[in-house]
Amino acid sequence: MTGTWVLWRFALRRDRILLPVWILGLAATAVFSVTATEGMYPTPASLSTAAENINATAALVALYGKVYDPTSIGALSLIKLTAFGSTMVAILFVFVVIRHSRAEEEAGRLELVGAGAVGRSAALAAAMLTGALGSIVLGVVTAVGLGLAGLPISGAAAFGLGWALSGIVFSAIAGLIAQLTTSARAAVGLGMAAVGLAYVFRAVGDVTAGDPGWVSWLSPIGWCQQIRPFAGDRWQVALLPLAAAAISASVAFGLRSRRDLGFGLLPDRPGSATGRVGGALGLAWRLQRGMLAAWVVGAALLGLILGSIVNNVTGLLESAQLRRYLALLGGEQGVTDAFLAAEVGLLGAIVAAYAVAATARLRSEEVSGHVELLLSSPTARIRWAAGHIVLAMVGVAAILLTAGAMIGLAHGLAVHAVAAEVVRLVGACAAQIPAAWVLSAVVVFLFGWRPRWVVAGWGVLLACILLAEFGKLWQLPDWLLNLSPFAHSPSLPGGSWAAGGLALLVLVVAALAVAGLARWRTRDLCA
């Protein structure tokens, strides 16, 4: 462990912008959700009715979980952020830990660091400590914010503890996964799969018999939910994620001691003995096809789940308050279309994360020195960059259209109108493509003008998601809401196409991409 303290301070210095932005953004989301919801349910009767209707609708229970205390404004206002918020926290710290462990090892920097007075496990310990510290700070800041918003201190502390434990357990899981593969991208993919599996287990457990069903107890996200903030505050449940984190961390250190630096425990698949890369686009495809395939498969599975449960949403018609709540989240025409419109919009925001990650490969290729070698050949700068940009944008379209087709297929089978629903939902998801492209273009612009700021693309994505998902509930001014590209996407299905908004998004994409590429064509390569 020699050198852990130094490497930990270095990791905190590298994340001095990333972590505070995400921590403050997530905490502010929780606080604003409470203040926005309080005015919607002014009486105990309206509060109880809304909570009971959520619990009676399997679709919403699967997505967000149950309201365990129908009389608590805290339990109702934070229903969307208990399980789903824990998932966002888990994703954040999977990225953080792998960034400071496997990514550093893959880049060769840990080999140089290890040549000094640094212990074999110091880098892994520093990475997991960074995740654990960030998780604890997030939990404390969130709890303080909820307390200042007027919620009971005990419930606020329990909610903050749930988020903190989600970050801690998935930091340990990410440290374990980092020992398995030689590629940081593969490690991130496995980490995202672990988070997705935990969310699915939690969803299945919540909609099956039990309170919750036994499947939910297999999920770290389910454990954090079962602390039940503002509904009994079951502190003893916190022992489960703490034990899982301790076991995962111990296994991670044990695996680290049994492998060579630069290698993973899972064997690499050998490449073909013959073949060639057909230009810059072909190279981008070979580098990113694995990540794209994983996203497409995940989108297909998520689409099938959403499409299969959407018919249960009609039970919400009994609550006028909840119809208003769903309308504020993006729906306009009827409860079923409101649910679909809200979830298609959320899906577009999630897929924008792929756009950011795929386009940010431009910067990682530059930092690793691959671009310098590549540009020594007849390959032009613009052609190389265009390969990654085109693949990122085509990938966004492929993911969203696949999700739309699967939602339409599952829902169409239930209502006996497969062709019509597939066309309708594919069109709804297609309307989200330009907004996701804007995030890709933002990364291109940063890559051209401020390459070291490319990581800020994730902060821009977070801000856009918060504005799109909660801006109307927070009653923010229109000019601020319009800064998010998702605000200009039509609310489909059920709404009307907004050709002007889509055209504006396409123009913004073109302007940002052209400006970024023009600067990339003339600037020096930099690490």
N, C-alpha and C positions, 0 to 999 in steps of 0.2 A: 504493500500500500504506500510505499515511499513516493512522495510527490503528489499525492492525492489533493492536498490543500492547494498547491500551486495550480494544478490543472482545473480544480473546481473554480478558483477565482478567475482563471482565464475563460472558462466556459460562461461564467456569469457576465464577464466583460463582453464577450461576443453576443450575448443575448440581452444586453442592456436596453435595447429598444424593442426587440421582439416580445419578450416576456411581459414587460410593463404594459405594452399596448393591448395584448390579448387579455391580461388579467383585468385591467381597468374596463376593457370593452365587455367582457363577460359579466363582471360584477355590475356594471351599469345596466346591462340588459335585464338582469334580475330585478334591480331596484325600479327601473322604469316600468317593467311589467306589473309590479305591484301597484304603483301609483296610477297606472292607466286603468287597471281592472277595478279598483275601488269605486270609481264613479259609475261603473256599469251595473253594479249590483248593490244598490243603496240599502236594501232591507234584508233581514235574515231569510225571509221567504224566497226572495229572488235568488239569493246565494245558494240556498239549499236546492232549489229547483234546477239551477244550472249544473250543480255538482251531480245530482241524481241522474240527469239526462246524459251527462258524460259517461258515468259509470254504466248506464244501460246501453251504451253504443259501443259495440265491440271494435269498430273501426278506430275510434279515438282511444279506447283503452289500449289497443295494440300499438298505436303510435306513441302515446304519451304516458300511459299508465292510469291508475285509478286515483280519484280524490277520496282519501281515506277519512276525511272529516268534512262533511258537507256544510258545516257551520263556520269553517275557517276561511277567511279571505286569503290567508297565506297559502293554504293548501290548494285553493282554486287558482289563484293568480299565478302560481309557479308550477302548475301542472305540466305545461309544455317544456319547462326547463329542468324538471327533476330527472327524468330518464334521458331526454334528448340533450339537455345541457350537460349531463354527465358524459354522454357520448362525445360531445364537442371537446370537453376537457381531456378525455382519453386520447382523442386524435391528436390534440396539441402536444401532449407529453410523449406520445409515441414518436412524433417527429423530433422533438427536442433531444430525447435520449439517443436515438439512432444518429442524429446529426453529430453528436459529440463522441460517439463510439465507433460504430461500423463505418460511417462516412469518413471519419478521420483515418481509420485504418485502411480503407480502400484507396484513399488519396495518397497514402504513403507517409503522411505526416507523423503517425504514431511510431513508425519505424525510426524516424529521426529523433523523436522525443525519447523513445525507449533506449537510445544509445547513451543517454545521460543517466543521472541518478534518479530514475523513475521506476517504480515497481511494476510488475507484470499486470496487476489488476487495478492500477491507479486510475487509468483512463475510464474504465468501466465504472469504478466507484464514483469518480467525479461526475460522470454523465447521469447516473441514477440519483446522486445527491442534488444535482441541478433540477431534475424533474421533481424530486420530493420537496425541495425548498419552494419551487414555483407553485406546486400544488398547495402547500400549507399557506403561502402568502395569498393565493387566490381564495382559499376558504376563509381566511380571516377578513380580507377586504370585503368579500361578499356578505359575510355575517354582519359586519359593522354597518354596511350599507343598508341591509334589510332592517336592522335594528333602528337606524336613523329614519327609515321610511315608516316607522310606527308599528312594525310587527313585533310579536313577543320575542324577547331575547333568547329564550330557550329554543324556540323553533328556528330562529335565524341562525343560531349556532349549529343546530342539527343540519340545516340545509347546507351551510358552509362546510361542515364536516363531510357531508356526502360528496360534494365536489372535490374536496381535498383528497379523500380516500380514493376516488375514481382516478385522479391523477397519479397518486402514489402507487396503486396496484398496477396500472398500465405502464408506469415508468419501469417497474420491476419486470413486467412481462416483455417490454421492449428491450431491456437489457439482456434478457434470456434469448429473445429472437435474434438479437445482433450477433450471437455466437453461432448461429446456424448457417448463414449464407455468407458468401464472399462479396456480395453486392449490396450497397446501401438501399438501392431501389427495391431489390427483392425483399430486404428486411422490412422496409416500409410497407410493401404490399402484404407481407405476412402479418404485420402489425395491424393494418387496416382490416384484414380478414378476421383477426381476433376480436377487434372492436365490433365489427359487423355481426359476428357470431354471438357475441355477448348481448347485443341489442336484440337479435332475433330470439334468443333464448328467453330474454326478459319479456318480449312481446307475447310469445307463445304461452309462457307461464301465467301472464296476466289475464289472458282470455280463456284459459282452461279452468276446470273446477279447482277450487281452493282459494286461499286468500293470502298470497297468490298460489298458483299451482307449483308443484315441485320443480318444474323445469326452470322457473325463474330463480330458484336458489342455486342454480348452476352458473349464474351470470354475475360477474362483478358489478355490472350496471344494476342488476336486480337487487344486489345487496345494498348498494347506496340508496336505492329507492325505498327499500324496506326499513331504513332508519326512520322513515315516515315523519319528516319535519312538519310541524304544525298539526300533527295528528297523533300525538302520543310520544313522539321523540324517543324511539327505542334505541338507546345508546349501545346496548349490548351487541347489536347487529354489527357494529363497527369492528368487532373482533374478527369477523370473517375476512374482509378485505385486508386487514393488517396481517393476518396469518398467511393469506395468499401472497401478499407482497413479500413477506419474509421468506417463504418457501421459494418463490420465483427468483428472488435475488440470490439465495443460497445456491440454487441450481445453476444460475448464470455464472457465478464465480467458479463453481466447480467445473463447468464446461470450459470456461476461459483458461483454466490451468491445464487442460488436456488437449489443447489445440495449438498449432503454430500461428504466429502472427501473419495476418494476410489471408488465412484460410478459414473456411467454415466447416462445420460438422456435416452439412449436407453436401454431397458430391456435386461438382459442376457438370453440366451436360456438355459433352464434347461437341464442337461444331462440325459442320460438313467438311469432308476432305477436299471438295471442289466447290466452285461457285464464285460469284463476283457480286460486288455492290454496284447497282446501276445508278450512279450519280448521287447528288446530295440528298434528294428525296429518298432514294433507296437506303442510304446510310441512316437517315433519320428514322426510317421505318424499322430497320434492324435494331436500332438502339431503343426504340420506344414501343415496339409491338407487344411486348409482354405486359407492360403497364396498361396499354390500350385494351388488350384482350381481357384483362382482369376487370377493368371498368365496365366494359360491355357486358360481361357475364353478370357482374353485380347489379347493373342497371336492369338487366332482364329479370333477375330474381326479385328485385325490389318492385318492378312493374307488375309482376304476377301477384305479389302479396297485396299491393295497393288495389289492383283491379278486383281481386277476389273478395275484399272486405268492404268495398265501397257501398254495396247495397244496404248495409246495416245503418248507414248514416241517416236514412229517412226517419229513424226514430227521433231525431232532433227536432222534428216539426212541432213537437209539443211545447218547446221553449222559445218564446220570442226573444229573450235575452241572448240565448245561445245562437239563434239565427243571426242576430246583429253581430255577435262576436266573430262568427265565421265570415260574415260579409266583410268585416274590417280586415280579416286576414287575406282577402283577395277574391272571394266569391261574390257573384252578383245575381245569378238567376237560380234560385232553388237550392235546397240543401245539398243534394247530390252533386250538382255542378259546382257549388261553392266548395265542397270538400275536394273535388278533383282539381279545381282551379288553384286552391291554396297549396295542394301537394305538388302539382305540376310546377308551380312557381318555386316552391322549396327545392324541388328536384333540379330546376335550372340553376339555382344558386349553388347546389352541391356540385353539379357538373362543372361549374366555373372553376372549382378547385382543380379539376383535371387540366383546364385551360392554363391556369397559372403554373402548375407543376410541369406540364409538357413544354411550355414556352420557356420556362426558367432553365431548361436544359441548355439553352444557348450560353448562359453564364457559367454553368458547371463545366461545359466543354472547354470554355475559354480558360477558366481557372486551372483545370487539370493539364493544360498545355496541348491538348489534342488539336485545337484549332490552329495553333501555330504551325504544327507539322502539316496539317491538311492544306493550309493556305500556301505552303511552299510548293504545292503542286499547281497545275493549271486551274484549280477550282477557284471561282470568283467568290468574294465575300458575300455579295447579295444572294447568289445562288445557294451557298451553304446555309445562310440564315433562313432563306425562304423555305428550304426543305423542312426545317423544324416548325416554322410558323404554319405552313400549309398542313402538316400532319396534325398539329395541335387543333387547328380549326376544323379539319375534316373529322378528327376524333371526337370533338364536341358534338358535331352533328350526328355521328354514328351512335354515340352513347344515348343522346336524347331521343333520337328516332327509334332506337331499340326499346327504350323504356316506354315510349308512347305506344308502340305496337303491342307490347306485352300487357300494358294496362288495358288497352282496348280489347285484346283477345280475352283476358280473364273476365272483364266486365261484360263484354259482348256475349260470352257463353252463358252468363247468368241471366241476361235479359233477352237472349235469343236474337241478337242483332250483331253478329260478329263483324261483318264487313263495315257496317255503318259506324260502330264504335271504334274500330281500328283506325278508320280514316279520321274520325273526329279527334281521337286522342293523339294520333301522330301529328295532326295539324296543330294541336295545342302545344305539344312539346317542341315542334319546329319553331313556334313563335318565341321560344325562350333562347334559341340559338344566338341571335345577334347580341343579346345582353351578355352571354358568356364570352362571346368573341371580344367584347370591349375589355374584359379583364386580361385576355391574352394580349391585346394591343397595348394595354398599359405596361405590361412586362416588356414588350418590344421597345416601347419608348424609353423605359428606364434602362434597358440594356444598352441602348444607343447613347444616351446622354449621361446617365449616372449608373454605370454597371454595378457598382458596389451597393446600390440601393435596390437591386432586383428583389431582394427579400421583402421589401416594402410592399410588393404586390400582394402578399398575404394579408397585410394590414388593410390595404384597399379593399380586398375581398371581404374581410370581416366587417368593415364599415358599410359596405354595400348590402350585405346580408342583413345587418341590424336595421338599416333604414327600410329595406324592403319588407322584412318580416314583422317589425314592431313599430315602424314609423307612424302608421295611422293610429295604432293603439295609443302611442305616446302623444298624439295630436301635434306632431311637429309641423312647421310651416311647409307649404308646398314647394318653395324654392329649394329647401333642404332635401325633401323627399326626391325631387327631380334630379339630384346629383347621383342617385343610384341608377345604373342602367336598367335594373330590373323594374323600376317604376315606369319605364316606357314600353315594356312588353305587354301585349294585350292579355286580359284575364280570360283565359280559355280553359275548358269549354264553357259555353253558356254566354260569353260576352261577344263582342264584335272585334274584328281585326282593326288595329290602329296602324294603318299604313304609314302615316306620318311619323309616328314614334319609331317604327322599325327602320324607316329610311334614315332618320336622325342617327340611330345607333350604328347603322352601316357606314354613314359618313364619318362618325367619330372613330370607328375602327380603322377606316382608310387613312384618316388624318394622322392618328397616333402611330400607325404602322409605318407610313411613309416617312414621318419625321424621325422615328427611331432608326429605320434602315439607312436614311440619308446620313445620319450622324455616325452610325456604325461603319459606313463605307469609308469615312475619313479619319476616324479616331485611332489611336494607338491601342494595341493589345495591352491589357493590364491584368494583373492578378488580384 
